[in-house]
């Protein structure tokens, strides 16, 4: 089973969002950004603050694909796997507790950036919904796409 390497973990920790792609029973694709919480072992933890099409698709078909870029190297990554939706319990509580800390940092950074640049923000994270779901994805394939289109794949 592919694991999240230290390099991948380092890239992911710089991200607030990653894109997750799902497909429902109707065959229609859905790709949206979700808050990235943590990568650990061979699992990714995302936070869904909309609880809409992504969750309904995963209930019908738990296969998911998460993608992101390393902006330093311009290499892209796609992590494919099987998702589980967590809406309560110890894992949910632990992720929410850790997420609160990450949200404070994100909010603080955005406020400081707004003050520094004079760019006004219309909305801040404090206005977010309290109905959240954790998406826990067991990584089955790691695909890296290099700047020249070279592809590297690790499967479990």
Backbone as CSV, one residue per row, in Angstrom:
resi,resn,N_x,N_y,N_z,CA_x,CA_y,CA_z,C_x,C_y,C_z
1,UNK,0.848,-1.185,0.000,0.000,0.000,0.000,0.891,1.245,0.000
2,UNK,0.690,2.153,-0.947,1.499,3.376,-0.971,1.293,4.201,0.295
3,UNK,2.363,4.796,0.753,2.295,5.655,1.934,2.614,7.081,1.531
4,UNK,2.169,8.000,2.359,2.497,9.399,2.148,3.924,9.596,2.629
5,UNK,4.818,9.827,1.689,6.230,9.998,2.013,6.441,11.337,2.721
6,UNK,7.634,11.502,3.279,7.956,12.773,3.936,7.880,13.927,2.940
7,UNK,8.338,13.681,1.702,8.274,14.734,0.686,6.827,15.114,0.397
8,UNK,5.954,14.119,0.203,4.544,14.408,-0.037,3.922,15.129,1.148
9,UNK,4.255,14.690,2.351,3.725,15.322,3.558,4.143,16.790,3.610
10,UNK,5.388,17.063,3.272,5.900,18.440,3.269,5.148,19.301,2.247
11,UNK,4.897,18.755,1.062,4.150,19.485,0.032,2.720,19.731,0.498
12,UNK,2.088,18.696,1.038,0.698,18.808,1.477,0.528,19.798,2.626
13,UNK,1.498,19.840,3.525,1.369,20.735,4.675,1.392,22.209,4.277
14,UNK,1.848,22.516,3.062,1.820,23.887,2.560,0.453,24.246,1.968
15,UNK,-0.414,23.268,1.817,-1.693,23.458,1.147,-2.811,23.656,2.165
16,UNK,-3.689,24.576,1.868,-4.925,24.671,2.638,-6.021,23.855,1.958
17,UNK,-5.923,23.777,0.620,-6.938,23.092,-0.169,-6.285,22.105,-1.122
18,UNK,-7.024,21.056,-1.421,-6.689,20.125,-2.496,-7.983,19.896,-3.272
19,UNK,-7.874,19.411,-4.485,-9.076,19.103,-5.267,-9.391,17.625,-5.129
20,UNK,-10.671,17.333,-4.942,-11.110,15.949,-4.877,-12.110,15.719,-6.006
21,UNK,-11.906,14.627,-6.723,-12.803,14.254,-7.811,-13.550,12.988,-7.415
22,UNK,-14.852,13.010,-7.658,-15.716,11.863,-7.382,-16.643,11.666,-8.574
23,UNK,-17.297,10.507,-8.609,-18.294,10.228,-9.642,-19.477,9.562,-8.960
24,UNK,-20.658,10.083,-9.242,-21.872,9.511,-8.665,-22.424,8.385,-9.513
25,UNK,-23.543,7.866,-9.072,-24.206,6.765,-9.767,-24.587,7.146,-11.200
26,UNK,-24.863,8.445,-11.411,-25.265,8.916,-12.734,-24.090,9.048,-13.702
27,UNK,-22.867,8.804,-13.222,-21.692,8.869,-14.070,-21.128,10.269,-14.268
28,UNK,-21.746,11.260,-13.660,-21.291,12.636,-13.808,-20.130,12.918,-12.851
29,UNK,-19.028,13.463,-13.378,-17.885,13.786,-12.518,-18.158,15.028,-11.680
30,UNK,-17.486,15.092,-10.547,-17.568,16.243,-9.648,-16.163,16.464,-9.099
31,UNK,-15.618,17.648,-9.325,-14.292,17.975,-8.824,-14.356,19.331,-8.138
32,UNK,-13.995,19.362,-6.856,-14.088,20.598,-6.077,-12.932,20.669,-5.076
33,UNK,-12.583,21.894,-4.660,-11.572,22.015,-3.608,-12.177,21.701,-2.245
34,UNK,-11.379,21.057,-1.412,-11.756,20.785,-0.025,-10.587,21.177,0.851
35,UNK,-10.877,21.500,2.091,-9.814,21.817,3.028,-8.987,20.566,3.273
36,UNK,-7.679,20.704,3.164,-6.770,19.618,3.485,-6.450,19.704,4.970
37,UNK,-6.619,18.587,5.683,-6.293,18.585,7.105,-4.952,17.902,7.363
38,UNK,-4.815,16.637,6.942,-3.594,15.902,7.266,-3.412,14.698,6.353
39,UNK,-2.146,14.362,6.154,-1.785,13.120,5.504,-0.973,12.319,6.495
40,UNK,-1.367,11.089,6.728,-0.667,10.267,7.718,-0.717,8.809,7.289
41,UNK,0.453,8.175,7.239,0.503,6.774,6.817,0.047,6.663,5.376
42,UNK,-0.989,5.885,5.148,-1.550,5.812,3.804,-2.966,6.402,3.761
43,UNK,-3.194,7.412,4.622,-4.500,8.072,4.670,-4.379,9.577,4.494
44,UNK,-5.361,10.136,3.809,-5.541,11.588,3.716,-6.816,11.926,4.472
45,UNK,-6.804,13.057,5.147,-7.989,13.540,5.847,-8.348,14.905,5.284
46,UNK,-9.546,15.014,4.734,-10.051,16.268,4.201,-11.267,16.688,5.008
47,UNK,-11.561,17.975,4.975,-12.722,18.496,5.683,-13.689,19.049,4.653
48,UNK,-14.898,18.520,4.650,-15.936,18.981,3.728,-16.861,19.911,4.488
49,UNK,-16.861,21.171,4.090,-17.668,22.180,4.762,-18.955,22.474,4.003
50,UNK,-19.166,21.800,2.883,-20.383,21.992,2.104,-21.359,20.847,2.345
51,UNK,-20.842,19.638,2.458,-21.624,18.418,2.644,-22.734,18.382,1.587
52,UNK,-22.302,18.254,0.334,-23.229,18.249,-0.796,-22.926,17.120,-1.747
53,UNK,-22.621,17.473,-2.998,-22.439,16.501,-4.071,-21.284,15.538,-3.808
54,UNK,-20.177,16.032,-3.266,-19.033,15.150,-2.998,-19.442,14.032,-2.044
55,UNK,-20.106,14.400,-0.955,-20.524,13.396,0.036,-21.545,12.434,-0.564
56,UNK,-22.527,12.949,-1.297,-23.528,12.041,-1.883,-22.873,11.107,-2.902
57,UNK,-21.905,11.627,-3.691,-21.191,10.752,-4.626,-20.417,9.668,-3.892
58,UNK,-19.717,10.052,-2.812,-18.917,9.065,-2.074,-19.788,8.013,-1.403
59,UNK,-20.997,8.371,-1.037,-21.916,7.370,-0.466,-22.330,6.348,-1.516
60,UNK,-22.416,6.778,-2.769,-22.784,5.880,-3.866,-21.576,5.126,-4.418
61,UNK,-20.417,5.809,-4.435,-19.203,5.246,-5.017,-18.023,5.805,-4.223
62,UNK,-17.408,5.026,-3.348,-16.372,5.558,-2.452,-15.017,5.844,-3.103
63,UNK,-14.880,5.615,-4.388,-13.607,5.905,-5.067,-13.434,7.409,-5.222
64,UNK,-12.209,7.884,-4.941,-11.922,9.319,-5.016,-10.515,9.526,-5.550
65,UNK,-10.313,10.695,-6.130,-9.009,11.088,-6.630,-8.722,12.494,-6.113
66,UNK,-7.588,12.661,-5.450,-7.195,13.951,-4.888,-5.993,14.455,-5.669
67,UNK,-6.035,15.725,-6.082,-4.905,16.265,-6.844,-4.455,17.601,-6.277
68,UNK,-3.167,17.882,-6.496,-2.558,19.124,-6.025,-1.231,19.288,-6.739
69,UNK,-0.655,20.494,-6.629,0.634,20.781,-7.262,1.645,21.217,-6.226
70,UNK,2.878,20.873,-6.478,4.001,21.415,-5.722,4.424,22.669,-6.472
71,UNK,4.105,23.830,-5.938,4.379,25.084,-6.634,5.870,25.389,-6.725
72,UNK,6.690,24.755,-5.886,8.140,24.953,-5.963,8.756,24.238,-7.159
73,UNK,8.291,23.023,-7.445,8.872,22.222,-8.517,7.986,22.128,-9.758
74,UNK,6.743,22.592,-9.632,5.731,22.487,-10.693,5.446,21.037,-11.071
75,UNK,5.579,20.146,-10.098,5.194,18.752,-10.281,3.795,18.560,-9.707
76,UNK,2.997,17.743,-10.394,1.620,17.502,-9.970,1.512,16.112,-9.350
77,UNK,0.553,15.976,-8.459,0.320,14.694,-7.799,-1.163,14.359,-7.852
78,UNK,-1.442,13.073,-8.002,-2.813,12.569,-7.919,-2.767,11.340,-7.019
79,UNK,-3.565,11.374,-5.981,-3.650,10.264,-5.037,-5.042,9.658,-5.181
80,UNK,-5.099,8.408,-5.607,-6.372,7.727,-5.796,-6.598,6.757,-4.647
81,UNK,-7.855,6.623,-4.242,-8.140,5.689,-3.169,-9.622,5.540,-2.893
82,UNK,-9.887,4.950,-1.744,-11.250,4.685,-1.304,-11.536,5.525,-0.070
83,UNK,-12.665,6.228,-0.114,-13.007,7.183,0.940,-14.042,6.614,1.907
84,UNK,-13.962,7.133,3.119,-14.960,6.858,4.150,-15.378,8.198,4.727
85,UNK,-16.653,8.389,4.901,-17.187,9.639,5.447,-17.340,9.469,6.949
86,UNK,-16.811,10.424,7.701,-16.890,10.381,9.163,-17.607,11.653,9.628
87,UNK,-18.733,11.480,10.299,-19.515,12.637,10.746,-19.640,12.743,12.264
88,UNK,-19.097,11.769,12.972,-19.081,11.829,14.439,-18.123,10.762,14.963
89,UNK,-17.792,10.885,16.239,-16.913,9.902,16.861,-15.538,10.473,17.149
90,UNK,-14.643,9.636,17.692,-13.324,10.099,18.124,-12.458,10.667,17.000
91,UNK,-12.459,10.048,15.824,-11.660,10.561,14.709,-12.202,11.924,14.282
92,UNK,-13.519,12.033,14.167,-14.153,13.305,13.796,-13.779,14.390,14.809
93,UNK,-13.892,14.070,16.108,-13.571,15.049,17.163,-12.105,15.473,17.111
94,UNK,-11.205,14.515,16.884,-9.774,14.826,16.821,-9.457,15.714,15.626
95,UNK,-10.044,15.406,14.465,-9.808,16.215,13.276,-10.353,17.623,13.491
96,UNK,-11.546,17.741,14.065,-12.118,19.067,14.305,-11.276,19.888,15.272
97,UNK,-10.751,19.247,16.292,-9.892,19.958,17.250,-8.637,20.475,16.553
98,UNK,-7.993,19.630,15.767,-6.814,20.047,15.013,-7.164,21.074,13.944
99,UNK,-8.337,20.928,13.350,-8.775,21.857,12.317,-8.968,23.258,12.896
100,UNK,-9.498,23.346,14.112,-9.686,24.654,14.746,-8.362,25.413,14.809
101,UNK,-7.282,24.719,15.140,-5.961,25.352,15.198,-5.522,25.816,13.804
102,UNK,-5.733,24.973,12.811,-5.352,25.316,11.440,-6.189,26.490,10.931
103,UNK,-7.456,26.527,11.290,-8.351,27.598,10.866,-7.950,28.936,11.477
104,UNK,-7.512,28.920,12.731,-7.045,30.153,13.376,-5.832,30.691,12.624
105,UNK,-4.900,29.806,12.263,-3.710,30.242,11.513,-4.105,30.780,10.144
106,UNK,-4.977,30.087,9.439,-5.421,30.533,8.129,-6.100,31.898,8.224
107,UNK,-6.971,32.058,9.195,-7.667,33.331,9.379,-6.692,34.445,9.716
108,UNK,-5.768,34.172,10.611,-4.773,35.167,11.008,-3.927,35.592,9.813
109,UNK,-3.467,34.618,9.031,-2.670,34.923,7.843,-3.450,35.787,6.862
110,UNK,-4.731,35.490,6.685,-5.545,36.272,5.747,-5.771,37.692,6.249
111,UNK,-5.989,37.859,7.549,-6.179,39.198,8.103,-4.891,40.006,7.977
112,UNK,-3.757,39.392,8.322,-2.464,40.083,8.221,-2.192,40.487,6.767
113,UNK,-2.460,39.578,5.831,-2.270,39.883,4.412,-3.173,41.047,3.987
114,UNK,-4.410,41.065,4.449,-5.330,42.150,4.108,-4.834,43.483,4.659
115,UNK,-4.331,43.486,5.884,-3.808,44.716,6.487,-2.541,45.156,5.748
116,UNK,-1.672,44.213,5.452,-0.404,44.523,4.797,-0.606,45.087,3.390
117,UNK,-1.530,44.530,2.633,-1.714,44.924,1.235,-2.845,45.912,1.022
118,UNK,-3.711,46.053,2.015,-4.874,46.922,1.849,-6.001,46.247,1.083
119,UNK,-5.817,44.977,0.756,-6.842,44.227,0.028,-7.930,43.789,1.009
120,UNK,-9.120,44.217,0.743,-10.234,43.873,1.631,-10.758,42.481,1.312
121,UNK,-11.115,41.789,2.322,-11.723,40.467,2.174,-13.203,40.592,2.533
122,UNK,-14.041,39.981,1.736,-15.471,40.047,1.995,-15.924,39.059,3.050
123,UNK,-15.186,37.952,3.158,-15.606,36.900,4.080,-14.379,36.323,4.770
124,UNK,-14.590,35.894,5.984,-13.520,35.253,6.737,-14.000,33.900,7.225
125,UNK,-13.060,33.065,7.611,-13.352,31.698,8.000,-14.302,31.618,9.186
126,UNK,-14.396,32.684,9.952,-15.251,32.692,11.128,-16.722,32.517,10.753
127,UNK,-17.054,32.799,9.489,-18.428,32.703,9.017,-18.776,31.298,8.520
128,UNK,-17.882,30.352,8.638,-18.102,29.025,8.068,-19.180,28.252,8.818
129,UNK,-19.755,27.308,8.091,-20.774,26.439,8.641,-20.210,25.548,9.747
130,UNK,-21.082,25.099,10.607,-20.649,24.163,11.644,-21.000,22.721,11.273
131,UNK,-21.712,22.528,10.151,-22.034,21.176,9.678,-20.894,20.721,8.775
132,UNK,-20.047,19.877,9.308,-18.857,19.429,8.599,-18.818,17.911,8.538
133,UNK,-18.075,17.414,7.587,-17.809,15.982,7.510,-16.324,15.797,7.231
134,UNK,-15.767,14.756,7.784,-14.376,14.386,7.516,-14.399,13.315,6.431
135,UNK,-13.552,13.494,5.436,-13.387,12.489,4.387,-12.018,11.850,4.609
136,UNK,-12.036,10.574,4.967,-10.804,9.818,5.201,-10.585,8.925,3.988
137,UNK,-9.473,9.166,3.285,-9.204,8.433,2.057,-8.000,7.517,2.244
138,UNK,-8.226,6.228,2.008,-7.130,5.252,2.030,-6.474,5.290,0.652
139,UNK,-5.214,5.717,0.613,-4.496,5.892,-0.642,-4.109,4.528,-1.217
140,UNK,-4.486,4.314,-2.484,-4.170,3.066,-3.171,-3.178,3.275,-4.316
141,UNK,-3.139,4.483,-4.857,-2.224,4.794,-5.953,-1.713,6.216,-5.788
142,UNK,-0.419,6.404,-5.961,0.191,7.732,-5.971,0.774,7.937,-7.363
143,UNK,0.345,9.000,-8.016,0.823,9.302,-9.358,1.457,10.692,-9.329
144,UNK,2.680,10.778,-9.849,3.380,12.056,-9.931,3.593,12.369,-11.404
145,UNK,3.276,13.609,-11.780,3.491,14.054,-13.147,4.541,15.146,-13.113
146,UNK,5.673,14.892,-13.762,6.771,15.845,-13.786,6.524,17.001,-14.746
147,UNK,7.398,17.961,-14.704,7.273,19.151,-15.550,7.295,18.825,-17.038
148,UNK,7.931,17.752,-17.398,8.025,17.380,-18.822,6.999,16.326,-19.211
149,UNK,6.053,16.077,-18.314,5.009,15.100,-18.624,5.362,13.683,-18.263
150,UNK,6.551,13.477,-17.662,6.913,12.125,-17.240,6.016,11.720,-16.077
151,UNK,5.625,10.454,-16.072,4.687,9.965,-15.064,5.330,8.856,-14.246
152,UNK,5.176,8.971,-12.939,5.654,7.963,-12.007,4.441,7.494,-11.220
153,UNK,4.274,6.193,-11.070,3.114,5.655,-10.360,3.541,4.607,-9.353
154,UNK,2.958,4.708,-8.162,3.158,3.700,-7.129,1.785,3.166,-6.751
155,UNK,1.614,1.853,-6.831,0.340,1.252,-6.467,0.536,0.284,-5.320
156,UNK,-0.555,-0.006,-4.648,-0.495,-0.891,-3.494,-0.790,-2.311,-3.823
